[in-house]
Amino acid sequence: MRWVKKIKSMECYDLITNIIVIILAILSLFPIYWLITNAFKTSADIYKMPPDILPKSLYLGNFKELFQNQPALKWTFNSFFVSIVTTTLSVILSSAAAYAFAKLNFKGKKVLYALFIASLMVPKETFIVPLFKTVVAFGWVDTYQSLIVPNLAMCFGVFMLKSFFESIPDSIRESAKLDGASEWYIFWKLMLPIAKPGIGALFILNFVTFWNDYLWQLLMARSKGMNTLTVGVAGLMQEINPNIGLRVAGAAVAALPMIIIFIMFQKYFTKGIAAGAVKE
């Protein structure tokens, strides 16, 4: 009878735990739900007290004004172009550097990797002034180059992916070398597919970082047509405009791509975080 009581107590404990997890998940998703539903309300309905949890009708005027009276389509294109290109190039560079630190032997390897790790402790705001002067000297202000190139060197990506490449057995690389495969072939055809979970997780983290890189985009994008969605929506927030619905709609449009990217790469993100936490 004891083991029966233990099983029942364990089942009860699991049930309570699952209920708590579900409640916390609902609470964590509520701000997103509130943002999206308010985007389909008029300003009067948003300020209404007590507020309507479920909108009585879907008001599309906020999005109509956002995309007709503001260059929101251009802002969205700029954000996607800058974020995707920067993320893709930074992941490729980080993967190559991480593979070199994990599998190759070269002079000054440990010292150089220590400098990489040390650079993670330096916030971007500390060197943003010399970086800004460098971009101005190149004549890149208000161009896509200024929004993309300075963000390509991501030391965090090297640090994150190095553990993935180290977990791959050296026998795979040695066997490929014996078969006459080049180092580039080994990296591109053998190592990258194995490290796909870590690359997927890094892609999500980098995409969100570059999408929300408000300060640097604000400094570089001088014209309204070069603004990203983050900067453009922030500009709407600063305008003396009582239409709070327009601002909420802009915030919802700016947040939606990050949610979609996370859903698309969720499998790789969870696998990458779990695999990165365990080192053989």
C-alpha positions as CSV (number, residue, x, y, z in Angstrom):
1,M,0.0,0.0,0.0
2,R,2.9,2.3,0.6
3,W,4.0,2.3,-3.0
4,V,0.4,3.0,-4.1
5,K,0.3,6.1,-1.9
6,K,3.7,7.2,-3.2
7,I,2.5,6.9,-6.8
8,K,-0.7,8.9,-6.0
9,S,1.3,11.6,-4.2
10,M,3.7,11.8,-7.2
11,E,0.8,12.1,-9.6
12,C,-0.7,14.8,-7.4
13,Y,2.6,16.6,-7.3
14,D,3.0,16.4,-11.1
15,L,-0.6,17.7,-11.6
16,I,0.0,20.7,-9.3
17,T,3.3,21.4,-11.0
18,N,1.7,21.3,-14.5
19,I,-1.0,23.7,-13.4
20,I,1.5,26.2,-12.0
21,V,3.5,26.0,-15.2
22,I,0.4,26.6,-17.4
23,I,-0.6,29.6,-15.2
24,L,2.9,31.1,-15.5
25,A,3.0,30.5,-19.2
26,I,-0.4,32.3,-19.6
27,L,0.8,35.2,-17.5
28,S,4.0,35.5,-19.6
29,L,2.1,35.5,-22.8
30,F,-0.5,38.0,-21.6
31,P,1.6,41.2,-22.5
32,I,1.9,39.9,-26.1
33,Y,-1.8,39.3,-26.2
34,W,-2.5,42.7,-24.8
35,L,-0.3,44.4,-27.3
36,I,-1.8,42.7,-30.3
37,T,-5.4,43.2,-29.1
38,N,-4.9,46.9,-28.4
39,A,-3.5,47.3,-31.9
40,F,-7.0,46.6,-33.2
41,K,-8.7,49.1,-30.9
42,T,-9.3,52.8,-31.2
43,S,-7.5,55.2,-28.8
44,A,-10.8,55.7,-26.9
45,D,-11.1,51.9,-26.4
46,I,-7.5,51.6,-25.2
47,Y,-8.0,54.3,-22.6
48,K,-11.4,52.8,-21.6
49,M,-11.7,51.9,-17.9
50,P,-12.2,49.1,-17.1
51,P,-10.6,47.8,-20.3
52,D,-12.1,45.2,-22.5
53,I,-10.1,42.0,-22.3
54,L,-11.6,40.9,-25.6
55,P,-12.0,43.6,-28.3
56,K,-15.6,44.0,-29.3
57,S,-14.6,44.7,-32.9
58,L,-11.4,44.7,-35.0
59,Y,-10.4,48.2,-35.9
60,L,-8.0,48.3,-38.8
61,G,-7.6,52.1,-38.9
62,N,-4.4,52.0,-36.9
63,F,-2.6,49.8,-39.4
64,K,-4.1,51.7,-42.4
65,E,-2.7,55.0,-41.0
66,L,0.6,53.3,-40.2
67,F,1.2,52.0,-43.7
68,Q,-0.4,54.8,-45.7
69,N,0.7,57.9,-43.8
70,Q,4.1,56.6,-42.6
71,P,6.8,54.8,-44.6
72,A,6.2,51.6,-42.5
73,L,6.8,49.3,-45.4
74,K,10.2,50.8,-46.1
75,W,11.0,50.6,-42.3
76,T,10.0,46.9,-42.3
77,F,12.1,46.2,-45.4
78,N,15.1,47.9,-43.8
79,S,14.7,46.0,-40.6
80,F,14.4,42.6,-42.3
81,F,17.3,43.3,-44.7
82,V,19.7,44.6,-42.1
83,S,18.8,41.9,-39.5
84,I,18.8,38.9,-41.9
85,V,22.0,40.0,-43.7
86,T,23.8,40.9,-40.5
87,T,22.7,37.7,-38.7
88,T,23.6,35.4,-41.6
89,L,27.1,36.9,-42.1
90,S,27.8,37.1,-38.3
91,V,26.8,33.4,-37.9
92,I,29.0,32.3,-40.7
93,L,32.0,34.3,-39.4
94,S,31.4,33.1,-35.8
95,S,31.1,29.5,-37.0
96,A,34.4,29.7,-38.9
97,A,36.2,31.4,-35.9
98,A,34.7,28.9,-33.4
99,Y,35.8,25.9,-35.6
100,A,39.3,27.3,-35.8
101,F,39.5,27.8,-32.0
102,A,38.0,24.3,-31.4
103,K,39.8,22.1,-33.9
104,L,42.8,23.9,-35.4
105,N,46.2,24.5,-33.8
106,F,48.0,27.7,-34.5
107,K,50.3,30.0,-32.6
108,G,48.8,32.4,-30.1
109,K,45.5,30.5,-30.0
110,K,44.9,30.6,-26.3
111,V,45.9,34.3,-26.0
112,L,43.7,35.3,-28.9
113,Y,40.7,33.4,-27.5
114,A,41.3,35.0,-24.1
115,L,41.1,38.4,-25.9
116,F,37.8,37.3,-27.5
117,I,36.3,36.4,-24.1
118,A,37.6,39.6,-22.5
119,S,35.9,41.7,-25.2
120,L,32.6,40.3,-24.1
121,M,33.0,42.2,-20.8
122,V,33.2,45.5,-22.7
123,P,29.8,47.1,-23.4
124,K,29.2,48.4,-26.9
125,E,28.4,51.9,-25.5
126,T,32.0,52.4,-24.3
127,F,33.5,52.3,-27.9
128,I,30.5,53.6,-29.8
129,V,32.1,57.1,-30.2
130,P,35.3,55.8,-32.0
131,L,33.2,53.4,-34.0
132,F,31.0,56.2,-35.0
133,K,34.0,58.3,-36.1
134,T,35.3,55.4,-38.1
135,V,32.1,54.9,-40.0
136,V,31.9,58.7,-40.7
137,A,35.5,58.6,-42.1
138,F,34.4,55.8,-44.5
139,G,31.5,57.9,-45.6
140,W,29.0,55.2,-44.7
141,V,26.5,57.3,-42.7
142,D,22.9,56.7,-43.8
143,T,23.8,53.6,-45.7
144,Y,23.2,49.9,-45.3
145,Q,26.9,49.3,-44.8
146,S,26.9,51.4,-41.6
147,L,24.1,49.3,-40.2
148,I,25.6,45.9,-41.1
149,V,29.4,45.9,-41.1
150,P,30.1,47.1,-37.6
151,N,27.9,44.3,-36.1
152,L,29.5,41.4,-38.0
153,A,32.2,40.6,-35.4
154,M,30.2,38.9,-32.6
155,C,32.5,37.4,-30.0
156,F,29.6,35.9,-28.2
157,G,28.9,33.7,-31.2
158,V,32.4,32.4,-31.2
159,F,32.2,31.6,-27.5
160,M,28.9,29.9,-27.9
161,L,29.7,27.7,-30.9
162,K,33.2,26.7,-29.7
163,S,31.7,24.3,-27.2
164,F,29.6,22.7,-30.0
165,F,32.6,22.0,-32.2
166,E,34.6,20.7,-29.3
167,S,31.9,18.2,-28.6
168,I,32.3,16.7,-32.1
169,P,34.8,13.8,-32.1
170,D,38.1,14.5,-33.7
171,S,37.9,11.1,-35.4
172,I,35.4,12.6,-37.9
173,R,37.9,15.3,-39.0
174,E,40.8,12.9,-39.1
175,S,38.9,10.4,-41.2
176,A,38.0,13.2,-43.7
177,K,41.6,14.4,-43.8
178,L,42.7,10.8,-44.6
179,D,40.2,10.7,-47.5
180,G,41.8,13.9,-48.9
181,A,39.1,16.4,-47.8
182,S,40.1,20.0,-47.5
183,E,39.7,22.0,-44.3
184,W,37.0,24.1,-45.9
185,Y,35.1,20.9,-47.0
186,I,35.3,19.5,-43.5
187,F,34.0,22.7,-42.0
188,W,31.2,23.3,-44.5
189,K,30.0,19.7,-45.2
190,L,30.7,17.9,-42.0
191,M,31.0,20.2,-39.0
192,L,28.3,22.7,-39.7
193,P,25.5,20.2,-40.1
194,I,26.4,18.6,-36.8
195,A,26.5,22.0,-35.1
196,K,23.1,23.0,-36.6
197,P,21.3,23.2,-33.2
198,G,23.8,25.7,-31.9
199,I,23.8,27.7,-35.1
200,G,20.0,27.8,-35.0
201,A,20.1,29.1,-31.4
202,L,22.7,31.7,-32.3
203,F,20.7,32.8,-35.3
204,I,17.7,33.6,-33.1
205,L,19.8,35.4,-30.5
206,N,21.6,37.5,-33.1
207,F,18.4,38.3,-35.1
208,V,16.7,39.6,-32.0
209,T,19.8,41.6,-31.0
210,F,20.2,43.2,-34.4
211,W,16.4,43.8,-34.8
212,N,16.4,45.7,-31.5
213,D,19.7,47.5,-31.9
214,Y,18.0,50.9,-31.5
215,L,21.0,53.1,-30.5
216,W,23.3,52.3,-33.3
217,Q,20.5,52.4,-35.9
218,L,19.4,55.8,-34.6
219,L,22.9,57.1,-35.0
220,M,23.5,55.8,-38.5
221,A,20.0,56.3,-40.1
222,R,19.8,60.0,-40.7
223,S,17.0,60.1,-43.3
224,K,13.5,58.8,-42.7
225,G,13.7,56.4,-45.6
226,M,16.7,54.6,-44.0
227,N,15.1,54.2,-40.6
228,T,14.5,50.7,-39.4
229,L,11.1,49.7,-37.9
230,T,12.5,50.0,-34.4
231,V,13.7,53.6,-34.9
232,G,10.6,54.5,-36.9
233,V,8.2,53.3,-34.3
234,A,10.2,55.0,-31.6
235,G,9.9,58.2,-33.6
236,L,6.1,57.8,-33.5
237,M,6.2,57.4,-29.7
238,Q,8.0,60.8,-29.5
239,E,5.6,62.7,-31.7
240,I,2.9,64.8,-30.0
241,N,0.1,62.7,-31.2
242,P,-2.9,61.6,-29.1
243,N,-3.4,58.5,-31.4
244,I,-2.1,55.9,-29.0
245,G,-3.6,53.2,-31.2
246,L,-1.1,54.1,-34.0
247,R,1.8,53.7,-31.7
248,V,0.6,50.4,-30.3
249,A,0.1,49.1,-33.9
250,G,3.6,50.1,-34.7
251,A,4.9,48.3,-31.7
252,A,2.9,45.2,-32.6
253,V,4.3,45.2,-36.1
254,A,7.9,45.6,-34.7
255,A,7.4,42.7,-32.3
256,L,5.7,40.3,-34.7
257,P,8.8,39.3,-36.8
258,M,10.7,38.3,-33.7
259,I,7.9,36.0,-32.6
260,I,7.7,34.4,-36.1
261,I,11.5,33.8,-36.1
262,F,11.4,32.2,-32.7
263,I,8.6,29.9,-33.7
264,M,10.4,28.9,-36.9
265,F,13.7,28.2,-35.1
266,Q,12.3,27.0,-31.8
267,K,13.4,23.4,-32.3
268,Y,17.0,24.5,-33.0
269,F,16.9,27.0,-30.1
270,T,15.9,24.5,-27.5
271,K,18.2,21.8,-28.8
272,G,21.1,24.4,-29.0
273,I,20.6,25.6,-25.5
274,A,20.3,22.1,-24.1
275,A,23.3,20.8,-26.0
276,G,25.4,23.9,-25.1
277,A,24.8,23.3,-21.4
278,V,26.3,19.8,-21.6
279,K,29.9,19.3,-22.5
280,E,31.3,15.9,-23.0
